[in-house]
Amino acid sequence: MCGIVGVFGIPDAARVAAHVLQRVQHRGQEAAGIVSADGQYLSRHRGAGSVTNVFNGVDFALELRGNAAVGHTRYATAGRGGIARRERGSKRGIQPLIDDSRVYQSAYAHNGTIPDAEAICMRLEKEGASFASLSDTELFLHFTKRSGKETFSDRLLEAFAQIDGAYSLLVLTPDRLFAARDPHGFRPLCWAPYQGGAVVASEGCAFDLLRIDPKTVVEVEPGTLLEFSPGQIDPRIIRFAPAAFTRFCSFEWIYFARPDTFFGGRSVSAVREDLGRRLARRFPAPSADLVIAVPDSANSHAMGFAEESGLPFKIGLVRSHSVGRTFIDPGEEKRAAAVRLKLNPDRGVLNGKRVVVIDDSIVRGTTTKEIIVLLRRAGAVEVHLRIASPPVIGPCHWGIDTPMADKLIATKLSKEQIALFVGADSLEYLPIEELQQALNDPEGKRHCLTCFNGIHPTKS
Ligand code: SF4
């Protein structure tokens, strides 16, 4: 999961991109970068850390000139068979990646993963290609460059025909911006007109910052390529795959996206509240005194649970906002330490109370265990854990760094054993059919549910 941003036809585009990039910071915190275009040349600034850290003090007028820009916040996935992780700490894989050859100047910002990238890269290397990074994204660059087609859009289309996987992709050339979503639409992408130009971002909530009317925000259709050109207000839209086979990531609804984002006209926070209400109906905790959330990602789910069950919703865990999301913080020890750094229990709320704790999911179980230790130490006498998604039993091959199946706690232990492991008095998960109903997809045909059913979404 990464955050991507594109700005086209707007003065000081890189500065606008940096602001919008902060609004998708939750999608990746390892590194950030922006490439700008001034009609002739591309310029790049990138580095490790948050958007603020990387762009603090940057002279945009000097370093990142031009009326167009693409930006990226990085969350390094396994990529190319796990080897992309080796680039953590190195600048090589920090996006946007650039092809700075005279003929094919272009920059690439990618959210997603190409599962068979390693095999394709090895084949291309045998044919003489040389890769500058270990990132899947470089495949787009190579295929575009190798294409014999005349126009850049045709080269991109030829690249897409050879790449199967998850991609929401932005490509910047000196005078054009391209935005594309893979045929399954695993990851989100939307755009809106802005000040005579356009802005593109992973999530529509990013546009609120620019006071863009939400009614003007358009989702990029899966299997389409948008081409923004100088002097044209609306992009040219090229469909390169049939519309009927979407597999949008269900975890975007549950956890990844910001609650103030809308997908398909539906509010993410409203869907999360609905998940919480469904959980309360299926698995109430009538003996409890209050409901708390694991903040911030489970806030909306917990509010729905509390509303449905008639129990008071309290803030029992206080979150320090200077610490990022623990799930996407690489490394297990770092994650456990980050829980303690990030969350502090409020003894005044918890002491002597029977508590329902709502979380969005359990992946490895180590974070949950750490949280329940905190609650007990703060005096909670009973801890009833309710999870607003089904057990996670399948690793992700489409852009999320969930561990392999043998590291997922629900593949190894029963529900009762997990409750014992994490120290909960009771544990219940939202059944998968409730999730599908909440997503208005009762047959599970429009979403990827691999995390929860282990079924390959493009083969079902
Ligand atoms: S496997 Fe899970 S995280 Fe990955 S795309 Fe599917 S639902 Fe989303």
Boltz pocket constraint, residues with backbone or C-beta under 6 A from the ligand:
constraints:
  - pocket:
      binder: B
      contacts: [[A, 186], [A, 247], [A, 248], [A, 249], [A, 250], [A, 251], [A, 252], [A, 394], [A, 395], [A, 396], [A, 397], [A, 398], [A, 399], [A, 400], [A, 448], [A, 449], [A, 450], [A, 451], [A, 452]]
      max_distance: 6.0
